[in-house]
Amino acid sequence: MPNTKNTELLLFLGQWVFLVLLPPCFASAACHQVDHEALLCFSLAFKVPSPPPLNWSASVDCCSWEGISCRQDDGHQRVVGLWLPGRGLTGLLPSDLFSSLSNLQVLDLSSNNFSGNIPDQISNLTNLEKLNLSHNHLTGQIPGSFQSLHLLSSFSVHTMIFRDLYHPESSF
């Protein structure tokens, strides 16, 4: 009988080692905390129609949120895409969002009800390749700082009401 008890103990210890020590090797990295917080602040900055159009929750990894795309970078998932077209979102575009999501490559907030000027801070998104702000209620001018967006290959602002086409100090 002692042989059976030893076998059972070894099986139990083996399973414990497998369950406790092995999963971190296979676990996918979670959304970077900076990105997670920036997106939560973004979601609080605008008004949403009822029922809420997004499945965003502070207790869930932001890379699994609706409209979010992530890519692995330095052991963390970084947000590279934010697609929220046609969600009925209203308010001003929060400038602090654009200082935090440094890896963002695609930003599509088209066909919502955002108003005000295009924030100059979008120029902080130096990895941005595609920007779609069309069909909102934006006014003003295209910030001169956009000239620093060297990777930007697609930029859409259909239906924007321009005060001036671009900032006089810019050279596009």
Secondary structure, DSSP 8 states (H G I E B T S, - for coil): -HHHHHHHHHHHHHHHHHHHHSHHHH----B-HHHHHHHHHHHHHSB--SS-S----TTS-GGGSTTEEEEEETTEEEEEEEE-TTS--EEE--TTHHHH-TT--EEE--SSEEEE---GGGGG-TT--EEE--SSEEEEEE-GGGGG-TT--EEE-TT-EEEEEE-TT---
